Amino acid sequence: MPELFDVHTPPAAWHRFAEHFKPAVRQEQVGVVTALDRVLASDVVAPHDLPSFPRSTVDGYAVAAVDTYGASASLPAYMDVVGEIAMGQAAQVVLDEGQCALVHTGGMIPASADAVVMVEHTQQVARDPEPAPAGGPRFRPDSIEVYRAVAVGQNVIQVGEDVRRGDPVLPAGHQLRPQDLGGLLALGITRVDAAVPPRVAILSQGDEVVPPDREPGPGQVRDINSYTLAALVRRAGGVPLTYPIVPDRLAALEDAAARALAEADLLVISAGSSVSYRDMTAQVIDGLGKPGILVHGVSVRPGKPTILAVCDGKAVFGLPGNPVSAMVIFDLFVTPAIRLVLGAQGAAKTQVAARLARNVASVTGREDYVQVQVEERLDPVSGQAERWAVPVFGKSNLIYTLIRSQGAVKVPLDSNGIAEGTWVTVELQ
């Protein structure tokens, strides 16, 4: 087992871990309507053009654009309305010179038309009906005046303008958003290959830890980490598996860890990762499989006593017991590991730019994560709204430090702090 607290920088720690953690993406077919936030396991290509027919973007009249050239309010173009195109039906109308057809937004454009005049740019002309011929009633078309010329293709969505048949639609590794589901269904794609969510076992450890529904005795605290970490697992795309609180006994932790790892794809153990005569986490993790512990100690605050391990192909993490530390380290290492299992691409969280509202001190050679509130303030000179990051200072065992914040700002390794007014990146929580 490596010497305790052979401290690594966060990038170096992740690099060492990722060298040994090479999960294969497992996949399953899922229905698109229930696939929100699932990660695609294979590329999706368009099976056909979208739209598959030319459609009007406005309510108006389908025309041959050439028939409107030169039209103006003072010299309108007169056109005969020879029909109306019903929604959801093929456009059977054939237009001759000087003719048009009423069409609604989303309706199909006749093959003999190449543009649509907005109804606002027309006016109906009253005409006397023609007498019915001997053979029966005769349709007498209405007429309209067109006050504005249109160009070819104006107010029309062309075939394949949204996406062409065979075009790549969404790549493997993409996490499905609401608009993605709509786009897939518009193409008639109702099932996709998605990555199987990894099962993440969560063990909370400590004689002082009791379930949330129990009244703590002297020196005891309610279990927070099992539930906050389970929520973070769900947000990252995994399936949390929670277990009873493990007492501070070596045999108990060995049994619980072995059982949990056998039932899961990743294991997270909360507490017991610092240097103490009662801290057995490192010993237990190193006995779960090869190569075992890769990192014990990361130059980050909060969360220095962090363990990263790979045991027989499965990722294992030892997180500090303090809830703020545990959540910061989870986002830093466990979330990327879950996304690695999913084959997910891109950032897991939204980032916004803001100006720092107070000076923040740090120590060179250590990454600091400072919790912040995000506020909108008016610039007194420009009068424009600006986003500001207001630090929320608190110890790492105070959960409400996180509750009172909306995100975190990273102070880089090579910095001894960030000055007030500096533009920073806030990772929203």
N, C-alpha and C positions, 0 to 999 in steps of 0.2 A: 504494500500500500504506500502511495506517495506520502512524503512528509506533509503534515498539516500546514495549511496556510502558506503554500508555495504560490503566492498571489499572482494572478494573471490579470492583464487588462481585459475589459469585456470583449473587444475584437479578438484578442489572442485566445481567450477562453472559448469563444464560439468556434473559432477556427480549429482548435484542438478537438473539441467535441464533434464537429461536423466531419472531421477526417475519419472518425470511427463510426458515426451514425449514418448509415446508408439505407434507409428504409425503402422498400418497394411499394409503389402505389397500388393498393387493391381497389377494384372497381365493381360497381353494381349498376344495373339499370333502374332508373327512378322516373316517376311521372313528373313532367315539367310543372304542373300546377302545384305540386308540393315540394318543389326543389329550391325554394328560396334559400340563399346563403350556402347551398351546396357547391362543391368545387368540381368542375368538369374534369373527367379523366381522359377524354379524347377530344380532338378538334371537331367542331360542328361546321358543316358547309351547307350552303343554300341548295335545297333540292329543286327549286324553280325560281323564276324571276318574281320579284315583289316590287310593285304590284304586277299582276299578270295581265292587266289590261290598262289602257290609258284612262285616267280618272280626272274629274274636275276637282279643283281645289276651292271652288266658289259656287254659289248659286248664280246661274246666268244662262247664257245661250251659247251652244256649241256652233262654231262657225268655221268657214275657211277664212283664215286671217286676211287674205288678199281682198276679200269683199269688204273689209272695213277700212282699208287704207285711205287716208285723207279725211276720215270722218271727224267732225268736230261739233261743238254745241251750235255753231252758226250754220254748219252745213252737214247735217247728219246723213248717215247711210241708212237707206230704207231696206229692210229685209223681211221676208215672209217666214212666219213660224209654221213649220210643216209637221210638228209633232212634239211630244214630250217623252223623254227617256225615263222610264220607271226605275226606281232604285232596286238593285238586286237583279236586274234583268239585262240581257244583251241589248246593245244599241242596234236596232234593225233599221233605223231611219237612214235613208240615203239622201244627201243634200245635193241639190243642183245649185247653179250660180245664183247668188242673191237669197239663198235660203238658210235657215238656222233651225235649231231644235232646243227646246227648253231642257235644261239639265240641272241637277241638284248636286250639292257638295258630296263628293265621293262617287257620283254616278259615272257610268261608262261613257266615253266619247265615241261618236260614230267614226268609222274609218274614213269617211269623207270630210271630217272636220280636223282641224289642227290647232285650234285655240278656243278659248271661252271668253265671252264678253260678260263682265260682271253685270248683274241685273240693275245695279245702281247707276250704270252708265247707259241705260236704255230707257225708252218710254214706249208704252203701247200706243198704237194708232188705231182709232176706231174706224171700222170699215163696214159698209153695208154687206149683208150676206148675199151670196149668189143664189138665184132661184134653183131649186132642186131639179135635176134632169129627169127625164121620163123614166129612167131606169132605177130611180131611188134617190135617197139623200146624197148630197155632195158636200164634202168638207171644204169650207172656205177658210183658208189660213188667215190667222191674225197677222198683223204687221207690227214691226217695231222700228223705232228710230234709234240708231246707234250713235252715241255722242263722243265716243273715244275709240280710236283704232287700237287693235291688238296685234302683237307680233306672233309669229309661228311659235307654238309651244307655251304661250302665255296662259297662266292659270290652269295648267295641265300637268299632272304627274305622269311621266312617260313609263312605258313598260320597263321594268328593271331599274328604275331610277333609285329606288331604295337599296336593292341588292340584286345582283345578277346570279343566275343559276351557276353553281360551282364556286361562287365566291366564298372565302372563309368568313364565317359569321362570328364565332367565339372560339378562342383557343383553349386547349387543355391547360388546366391550372387556373382558369378564370372562375372567380366566385360569383355565382349568379345573383343579380340584382332584380328588383321588380320589373324594370324596363326590359331586362334580358328575357324574362319569362314571356312578356308580351311579344317580343320579337320572334322568339322560337315558335310560339303558338300561331303567329301570323303566317309562318311558313309551313304550318301543319306538322311541326315537330312536337310530338306529345311525350316522347321519352328520350332521355339522354343517359350517357354513361357518366356516372359520378363517382368520385373517390369515396371509399368506405370510411366513415368517421372513425378515427382511432379511439379506443377505450383508454381512458386515463384514470388510473387508480390513485386515490388521495388518502394518505394516512396522516392523521394528526396524533402527535405524541406528547405525553407529559402527565405526571401524576397530578399536576395542578389544574389540568384542563377537564372541564365537565360539559355535558351537552347543554345547548342553549335553553332548554326547557327546565333545567334544574337550577335551584337557588345555590349560588356558589357559597362555599364555606370560607373560613379564614384562609387566606393565601391562595384561593382558587379563582379561576377565571372561566368564563363561558367560551366554548369553542367557536371561534370566528372563521378560522382559516379553512376548515372543511367546506364551508358554504361559499365564501368568497372565491376560493380557488375553483370550486365546482362551477360557479357562474362564469369565471374566466375561461374554463375549459369549453363550456358551451359556446361562448362568444368566439372562441378561436376555431370552432368547428369540430370539436371532439365530443365524446360521450363520457361524462364523469361517473366514476364508480367510487362511492364513499364507503368507509368502513368504520367500525367502532374505534373510539379513542384508545390508543395503545399506551399502556403504562410504561414507566421507565424501568423496564427489565429487559435484559439482553435477549433472553429466550423468547419473550413475548413479541419483541420487535422483529426478531429473526423469522418467527413463524408468520406473523402478519405480513411482512414484506414479501416473503417467498410466495405466500398464497395470493397476495394482491398482484404481484408481477406475473404470476402464471395466468391470471384471469384478464390481464390488460396488455396493452401495447406500450404504454409508458407508465412510469410510477413516479409520484411526487410525495415525498415525505416532508412534513412540515415540523420544524423545531428539531433540536438536537444536533445541529450542524456546527456549533461553535466549539471551542476548546474548553472542555470541562470533564471532570472525572465521571460525570453521569452521561456525557454525550456519546452515544453508541452508534449514531447514524452512519458515520463513515465506516466503522467496522462492519456493520450489517450490509451496507451497500456493496462494499468491496467483496463480500462473500456471495453475492447474488449471481456472479458470472464474470466472464472475461470480456474485455480487458479490465473492467472494473472502473475505479475512480480515475478520471482524467484531469479534473480540476478540483481543488479544494481551496477556495479563497479567490475572490475577485475584487479588483480595486474599484469598488463602487460604493457609494453611500446613498441610501441605506442598502444593506444586503451583503456585506463583505464575506461572512462565513457561508458561502454558497458552494454546493457540491454538484458537479456535472459528471455523469458516469454513463457508460454503455455496458450493459451486462447481457452477454449472449445475444447481441443484436437489438436489445430493447433499451430505450433511454430511461435513465433514472436520475432524479433530481433531489438534492437535499436543500430545502429552503429554510431560511431563518424563521423563527417562530413569531416574531413581531409582525403584525398584519400588514403594515405599510411596506416593510422590507419584503415580505413574502409576495405581495402583489407587484411590486416593482421588479423583483427578480423573475417572477412568472412572465411578465410582459417581455422582459429582456431575453429570456432563454427558452421557457417552456412554450410560449406561443409560437415562436419561430420553429421549434421542433415539431409541434403539431402540424403547422403548415407545411413542413418538410414531408411529413407522412402523407399529407393530402396532395402533395405536388402543387400547392397553391403558389400563384405568382402575385407580385405586388405587395404593397404595405398592408398590414392587417388593420391599421388604425388611420383615422383622419388626422391630418396635420394642418395647422393654421399658423400664419405669421402674426406676431404681436410685438409691441414694444414693452420692455421690462419696466415695471413701475417702481422697483426698488433695487438698490445694489444687492448683489448676491455674492458672498465670499465662498471660496473653495480652496482646495489644496492641489497643487500641481501633481500629476501622476495618478489622479483618482477621478472617475466620473461621478458627478453628483446629479441626483434627480430631485428637482425642487417642484413641489406641488404648487399649482397656481389657480387662481380664479381668473376668468376671462371677462373683461368689461369693455363696453363701448364708451368712449369719451369724445367730446367735441374738442377739436383743436382750436384754441382761442384765436389763432391768427387766420387760418384758412376757413374755419367754420365747418370743416369736414369731420366726419366721424372716424375715429381711429380705434383699433383694437389694442387693449393693454393687458399684459399678464401681471397679475398682482400676486406675489408670493404668499403662500400659506405655510407658515413655519410651524413645526411640531415634531415631537419625538416619534420614532418609528413604531412604537407600541401603541400609538393613539390612532384608532381607526377613523375618528372624526376629522383628522387631518385630511384624509382622502375624501370623506363625504363633503367637506366644505370646498373642495377643489373641483375644477372641471378638466384638468389636464396636468401635464408635467413638462418642465423644461430641463433639457440636459445641459449640464456644464461640462465642456469637453475635458479630456485628460490633460491637455497641455495648457489649461487656463487656471489662473488663480482667482477667477471670479468673473462676473459679468456686470457691467456698469448700468446704472439706471438709464433708461431711454434707448438702450440697444435693441435692435430688432432681433427677435429670437423665434425659434420654431416651437410651437406648443403641440404636443401629442395629446389629442383629446381622449378622455377616458369614457 
